[in-house]
Amino acid sequence: MTDQIEKIVDIIFEKIYARFKRSGYIEIEASGRHVHLSREVIDKLFGEDYQLTNIKALSQPGQFVSKERVSLIGPKGQLHNVVVLGPEREKSQIEVSQTDAKILGIKVPVKESGKIQGTPPVEISANGKIVNLNEGLLVAERHIHMSTADAKDLSLRDGERVDVEVNTDRPMVFKDVNLRVSDNFDTYMHIDYDEANACNLTEKTLGLIVKK
């Protein structure tokens, strides 16, 4: 019965959300620490030609949570049971919050996802094996994935910077949010857990896009 109720709630929310998007509202998702692994690193940690096991689809088409988990090792501490997201990528990337970075003991820059040049090294382990990554550790810049159709409706363009108002019980405005537009995206905003906790984010929270 609970599953049926949740499905009905999801259907109703999606219908409401479709209308609200045309007014500039966007669903906000909190993204916890996770890693994207290259084929080379997957081979070293899990075995040659190993395939990540898809256990849950994410909001972005083709992206998924795998059952595989890794540990991150820093000079001061470690983070265990870190989620591996699929599919594999050309280059490995590890996304953490600033709170996570303090646990590891590493100064981690805020960067746009995919732009790993100049990011610090980190050790990643699984199955008793350790891989030393020369780069790839970052705090992901808050950003919006937006479909081309939604961007057209709102007169927004790829690479534009917007503000997003969040009216929770701890309301705030996220400044300078990077807008990424593609035919391959579904429209969602992503923030990390530090930011989510700051505004008491709950499931299916909507924010209002304000053009700068």
C-alpha positions as CSV (number, residue, x, y, z in Angstrom):
1,M,0.0,0.0,0.0
2,T,2.8,2.4,0.9
3,D,4.5,1.9,-2.5
4,Q,1.2,2.5,-4.3
5,I,0.7,5.8,-2.4
6,E,4.2,6.9,-3.2
7,K,3.6,6.2,-6.9
8,I,0.4,8.2,-6.8
9,V,2.2,11.1,-5.1
10,D,5.0,11.0,-7.7
11,I,2.5,11.1,-10.6
12,I,0.6,14.1,-9.0
13,F,3.9,15.9,-8.3
14,E,5.2,15.4,-11.9
15,K,1.9,16.9,-13.3
16,I,2.2,19.9,-10.9
17,Y,5.9,20.3,-11.6
18,A,5.3,20.4,-15.4
19,R,3.1,23.4,-14.9
20,F,5.4,25.1,-12.4
21,K,8.4,24.8,-14.7
22,R,6.9,27.1,-17.2
23,S,6.9,29.8,-14.4
24,G,10.6,29.3,-13.6
25,Y,10.3,26.8,-10.8
26,I,12.7,23.9,-10.6
27,E,13.0,20.8,-8.5
28,I,16.1,20.7,-6.3
29,E,18.0,17.5,-5.5
30,A,20.7,17.1,-2.9
31,S,23.7,15.2,-4.2
32,G,25.8,13.3,-1.6
33,R,29.4,12.3,-1.9
34,H,30.0,10.0,-4.9
35,V,32.5,9.0,-7.6
36,H,32.5,8.6,-11.3
37,L,35.1,6.1,-12.4
38,S,37.1,5.6,-15.6
39,R,37.5,2.2,-17.2
40,E,41.1,2.1,-16.1
41,V,40.2,2.6,-12.4
42,I,37.3,0.2,-12.5
43,D,39.6,-2.5,-13.9
44,K,42.1,-1.8,-11.1
45,L,39.6,-1.9,-8.3
46,F,37.1,-4.5,-9.4
47,G,38.8,-6.5,-12.1
48,E,39.4,-6.3,-15.8
49,D,36.3,-5.6,-17.9
50,Y,34.1,-5.4,-14.8
51,Q,30.7,-3.9,-15.4
52,L,29.1,-1.6,-12.8
53,T,25.8,-3.0,-11.5
54,N,22.8,-0.7,-12.0
55,I,20.5,-0.7,-9.0
56,K,18.7,2.6,-9.3
57,A,18.1,5.1,-12.1
58,L,18.9,8.8,-11.4
59,S,17.0,11.8,-12.6
60,Q,19.3,12.4,-15.5
61,P,18.7,10.0,-18.4
62,G,21.2,7.1,-18.6
63,Q,22.8,7.9,-15.2
64,F,22.5,5.4,-12.4
65,V,23.5,4.4,-8.8
66,S,25.6,1.2,-8.8
67,K,25.8,-1.3,-6.1
68,E,29.6,-0.9,-5.9
69,R,31.1,1.2,-3.1
70,V,34.6,2.6,-2.5
71,S,36.6,4.4,0.2
72,L,38.4,7.7,-0.1
73,I,41.7,8.1,1.8
74,G,43.1,11.4,2.8
75,P,46.0,12.5,4.9
76,K,43.8,13.0,8.0
77,G,40.9,10.7,7.5
78,Q,38.8,8.4,5.4
79,L,35.3,8.3,3.9
80,H,33.8,4.8,3.5
81,N,30.9,3.3,1.6
82,V,31.1,6.1,-1.1
83,V,28.6,5.5,-3.9
84,V,29.8,4.8,-7.4
85,L,27.7,6.3,-10.2
86,G,27.5,5.0,-13.7
87,P,28.0,4.7,-16.5
88,E,31.8,4.8,-16.5
89,R,33.5,8.1,-17.6
90,E,36.5,9.0,-19.7
91,K,38.2,10.4,-16.5
92,S,37.6,9.6,-12.9
93,Q,35.9,12.4,-10.8
94,I,35.2,12.4,-7.0
95,E,32.6,14.8,-5.7
96,V,32.5,15.7,-2.0
97,S,31.3,18.4,0.2
98,Q,33.5,20.9,2.1
99,T,32.6,19.0,5.3
100,D,33.9,15.8,3.6
101,A,37.0,17.6,2.5
102,K,37.8,18.5,6.1
103,I,37.4,14.9,7.2
104,L,39.9,13.9,4.5
105,G,42.2,16.7,5.4
106,I,42.4,18.0,1.8
107,K,41.8,21.5,0.5
108,V,39.3,20.9,-2.2
109,P,38.3,23.6,-4.8
110,V,34.7,24.3,-5.9
111,K,34.7,23.4,-9.6
112,E,32.3,22.8,-12.4
113,S,31.7,19.1,-12.9
114,G,34.0,17.7,-15.5
115,K,36.7,20.4,-15.1
116,I,39.2,18.4,-13.0
117,Q,42.3,20.2,-14.2
118,G,44.1,21.6,-11.1
119,T,42.1,19.5,-8.6
120,P,44.0,17.7,-5.8
121,P,45.0,14.0,-5.8
122,V,43.3,11.4,-3.6
123,E,43.5,7.7,-2.9
124,I,40.5,5.5,-3.7
125,S,40.2,1.9,-2.5
126,A,37.9,-1.1,-2.9
127,N,38.4,-4.9,-2.5
128,G,41.7,-4.4,-0.7
129,K,43.1,-2.5,-3.7
130,I,44.2,1.2,-3.7
131,V,44.5,3.5,-6.7
132,N,46.3,6.8,-6.4
133,L,44.5,9.4,-8.5
134,N,46.6,12.4,-9.5
135,E,43.6,14.6,-9.8
136,G,39.8,14.6,-9.8
137,L,38.7,15.5,-6.3
138,L,36.3,18.5,-6.2
139,V,33.4,20.2,-4.6
140,A,30.8,20.4,-7.4
141,E,29.6,23.9,-8.2
142,R,25.9,24.2,-7.7
143,H,24.2,23.8,-11.0
144,I,21.1,23.3,-13.0
145,H,20.6,20.6,-15.6
146,M,17.9,21.9,-18.0
147,S,16.4,20.4,-21.1
148,T,16.6,22.5,-24.3
149,A,12.8,22.8,-24.5
150,D,12.6,24.1,-20.9
151,A,15.4,26.6,-21.5
152,K,13.6,27.9,-24.6
153,D,10.4,28.3,-22.7
154,L,12.2,30.4,-20.1
155,S,14.5,32.3,-22.5
156,L,17.6,30.9,-20.9
157,R,20.8,29.7,-22.5
158,D,23.6,27.3,-21.7
159,G,26.3,28.7,-19.5
160,E,24.0,31.5,-18.1
161,R,24.3,32.3,-14.4
162,V,21.0,32.6,-12.4
163,D,19.9,33.0,-8.8
164,V,17.5,30.5,-7.3
165,E,15.1,31.4,-4.4
166,V,14.3,28.6,-2.0
167,N,11.3,29.1,0.3
168,T,11.7,26.4,2.9
169,D,11.4,27.0,6.7
170,R,15.0,28.3,6.3
171,P,14.5,30.3,3.1
172,M,17.6,31.5,1.2
173,V,18.8,32.5,-2.3
174,F,21.4,30.4,-4.1
175,K,23.5,32.9,-6.0
176,D,25.4,32.4,-9.3
177,V,24.0,29.0,-10.2
178,N,25.5,27.5,-13.4
179,L,22.9,26.7,-16.0
180,R,23.7,23.7,-18.2
181,V,21.4,23.1,-21.2
182,S,21.2,20.0,-23.3
183,D,18.8,17.8,-25.3
184,N,20.0,15.0,-23.0
185,F,19.1,16.6,-19.7
186,D,15.9,16.5,-17.6
187,T,15.4,19.7,-15.6
188,Y,16.7,19.6,-12.1
189,M,19.0,21.7,-9.8
190,H,21.8,19.9,-7.9
191,I,23.3,21.1,-4.7
192,D,25.5,19.2,-2.2
193,Y,24.5,18.2,1.4
194,D,26.1,21.2,3.0
195,E,23.9,23.5,0.9
196,A,20.9,21.3,1.4
197,N,21.3,21.3,5.2
198,A,21.7,25.1,5.1
199,C,18.2,25.5,3.7
200,N,16.5,22.5,5.3
201,L,15.9,21.0,1.9
202,T,13.2,18.3,1.8
203,E,12.2,15.9,-0.9
204,K,10.5,17.6,-3.9
205,T,11.4,21.1,-2.9
206,L,11.1,23.7,-5.6
207,G,13.2,26.8,-6.2
208,L,12.4,29.8,-8.3
209,I,14.9,30.8,-11.0
210,V,15.7,34.5,-11.0
211,K,17.6,35.8,-14.0
212,K,20.6,37.9,-13.0
